[in-house]
Amino acid sequence: MKVHSAQVRWERRTQRPLLALAVVFAVAYAIPIVDGSPSASVTRACWIVEWVVWGAFAVDYLVRLWLAPARRDFVRRNWLDLCAVLLPLIQPLRLLRLVSTLLLVGRRARMASQIRLTTYVVGSVVGLLMFGSLAVLSVERDAPGGNIRTLDDAVWWSFTTMTTVGYGDHAPTTGVGRLLAVGLMLSGIALLGVVTANIAAWFIARFQQDDAEERRQTEAIQALTAEVRALRAEVAALSGPAGLPVRERDGVRTGD
């Protein structure tokens, strides 16, 4: 139990620093892509920041694993975190670092009790749109025959892809770009399902509250009805055989 408490304390203390590092990662990832032709020093600095942030999330996973009371169960429950940690090591591509860091950030944010589902969904949508736009722009900007050349094109393409509208005015031509499109489509469908399910759950909860209130009112009416019947029976018992009023005389009840 002490080990479990230590794990919970670690997760609470590292929640905000890790989310702040995720913002730093977003800035470092975006600068070279938005700039288009950054200097070598800027590129190297951003590369170092990206690896440092990924390393911080990897260390966080290892510490949580070490503090877990049952490590096999921890690995089994958090297998996606393990895949996100190992993914950039297998093939250290910049896009894989982006995917793995997004997975780790999403999993870590979902553990925060203070983050409501609405905030999580909105943050996920904004994050996917932003990183999807930057990622597709980085792989499609210099592709021969590509039609996603500017950040505006990339953002518009991300919107139409996540909503599965697909106007067709902008589309990726590279294999990596198409993989990004598949990921955005699936993510958009999943988030739409979460939003729809929560709206349905909200309506069901309201209907259940109305039904519960109606049941309480019915029970109150039934209780009042039973009380009235009991009072009537008591009044009838105090009446004489002929229905005449009863009075007390010298401690003995007699009829008039």
N, C-alpha and C positions, 0 to 999 in steps of 0.2 A: 504493500500500500504506500509506503514511503517513496519507493521508486516511481510509482504512478504519479504521486503528488509532485515529485521533482520534474517529471515530464510535463505535467500540466503547467507548472510554474515557468519552465523554459519556454513553452509555446506562447504563454501570455506575454513574457518579457520580450521575446524576439519578434512578436507580431508586427508592431509598428516599424522597428528598424528594417525588417525585411521588405515591407511594403514600400518604405522610403527608398531602399535600394532598387526596387523594381522600377520606380519612377526614374532613378538615375540611369538604369539600364535602357529605358525607353528613350531618354535624351541621347545617350551615347549611340544607340542604334539608328536614331533618326538623323543625326547631324550629317554623317557622310552621304546618306541617300538624298536628303534635301539639298545639300550643297552641290552635289553632282560631281565636282572635281576638287575634293578637299586635299590639303597638303599632306605630306607623308607623316608629319608629326601629329596632326589631328587624327588621321586614320589610325595610327598606332595607339594614341591615347584612348580613343574610343574602343579599340580592340582589347586593350588592357582592362578597361572598365567593364566591358561585357564579360570577360572571363572572371574577373573578381566577383561580380555579382552572381554569376552562375556558381562560382566556388563557395560563396556565402550560403546559398541555398543547399548546395551539396553537403556542406558542413552541418547545416541545420538538420538535414535528414539523418546524417550519421549520429549526431548527438541524440536525436529523438529515438533512434534505433537502440543506442546504448542505454538510454534511460527507460526504455520500454520494459514492463514486467515480463512480457512474453514476446521475445524477439521474432520467433517464427510467425506468430499471429500478426505482429506488427508488419512484417514484410508481406504477408499474405493480404492484409487489409490495405496496404499502401504500395502495391506493386506498380501502380502508375508513377508514383514518385520515384521509385527505383529506376524505372525505364527512363524517366526524364533526366535523372542524374547520370546514367550511363550513356545516353544517346550521343552527346557531343564527344565523348571519349572514343566511341567506335569510329566516328567519321567527323573530325572537327571542322564542319562547315558552319559558316555564319548563320545560315538559315536554321540549322539544327540547334544551335545555341538559342536562337529565338524561340523555336518551338518548345524546347525543354524548359526554358525559363518561364514561358507563359504557362506551361503545365504546372510548374512548381508554384508560381505565384497564385494561380487559380486554386490549387489544392490548399495552399496555406491560408488564403483569404477565406475559403469556405469553412475553415476551422474556427474562425473568429466569431465568438458569440455575439459581439456587438454589431456585426455586419448583418443587416437584414437581407432577406432574399431579394427584395426589390433593388437594393443597392448593389448586390452582387450581380444581378442580371444586367442592370444598366452599365455597370463597370465592365462586364464581359462584352457587351455589345460595342461599347466605345473602344475597348482595347482591341477587339478583333478587327473592327473597322480601321483603326489607326495602323496596327501592325500589318494587317492584310494589305492595306494600300502601300505601305512602305516596302513590304516584301515583294509584291508583284512589280512595283516600280523598279526595284533594284535588279530584277532578273529580266524585265521586259524592255527597259529603256534602250538598251543597245542591241536588242535582238533584231536580226534582219527580218523585215516584213512585219514587225510589231507595230501596234497602234496605241500602246499605252506609253506615252512619252513624257507626260508631265504629272505632277502630283494631283492636279485637278482630275485628270483622266483616271488616275488610280483610285482616288476616293469615290468617284462616280461608279467605277466598275465594282468596287467593294460593296457599295450600297445595293446595286442591282443584283449582285451575286448572292449576298446574304439574304436578301428578301426573295430570292429565286425568281425574280422578274425576268432578268436576262434579255435586255433590249437588243443585244447583239452589236451595238455600235462600237463597243470596246471588248476585246476578248484576248486572252493570253495565247501566244503562239509557241512558247517553249514548254518542255515537259514539266519543269519545275513550276512554271506559272499555272499550268493546268492542275497540278497537284494542289497548289494553293487554292485554286478555284473550288476543287472538290471539298477541301477542308472548310472553306467559308460556307459553302452550301450546306454541308452537314451541320456545321455549328449554328447557322441561321435557323435551320429546321428544328434543331434541338432546343434553342433558346425560345423559339416561337411556341414549341410544345410546352416548355416550362411556364411561359406567360399565360398560355391558354388554360393550362391545368390550374394555375393559381387563381385565375379569374373564376373558373368553374367552382373551385373550392370555396372562394369567397361567397359566391351566390348560395351554395349549398349550406354554408355556415349561417348565412342570414336566414335562410328558410328554416333551418333547424332551430334557430333562436326564436323565430316567430311561432313555430310549432310548440316549443317548450313554454313560451308565454301563454299560448292558447290553452295548453294542458293545465298550467297553473291556475288560470282563470276558471277553467271548468271544474277543477278540484275545489277551488274556493267556493264556487256556486253550490256544488254538491254538499260541501261541509255546512254552508249556511242553510241549505234545504233540510239537512238532517237536524240541525239545531232547531229550526222552526217546528219540525215534526215533534221533536222531543218536548219543546215548550207546550205545544198543543196537547200532547199526551198528559203532561203534568197538570195543565189547566183542567182537562177532562177528569183527571183523578181527584181533583179538589172539589168537583161538583157533586151534588147529590144524585141519587138514583133517578129522580125525576128531572134532573137538570137544574134543581133549585140551588141558589147559593148556599154555602156552608158557613156557619158562624160558630164561634167558640163560646161556651157558657160554662163557667166554673171548671175550665180545663177539659170539658167534654164537648166534642163536635156534635151538633144536632142541626137538623134542618129546620127551616121556618115552618 
